[in-house]
């Protein structure tokens, strides 16, 4: 219990909480960013494959 009190009431505890929150926020941002671009690249590759198949047929 004393550790939680120190964590939320001391300067080093609050800075640690801010670092943890920032790290988790960055994790969420990067996962969503990468998934968005993976989805876009997959769609672009599928369209290119369809276009290439249409030209060869």
C-alpha angles and dihedrals in degrees: 000000000000090000091057091049090051091046094057101031107043128073094240091047094051091047089051090052090050091050091049092048092048092049093050090046091052090049091054092045095049094046092051092043094051094044091051093052093043088054092048093048091048091052091047092050091049091050091049091050091050091049092049091048090050092052094049095048 
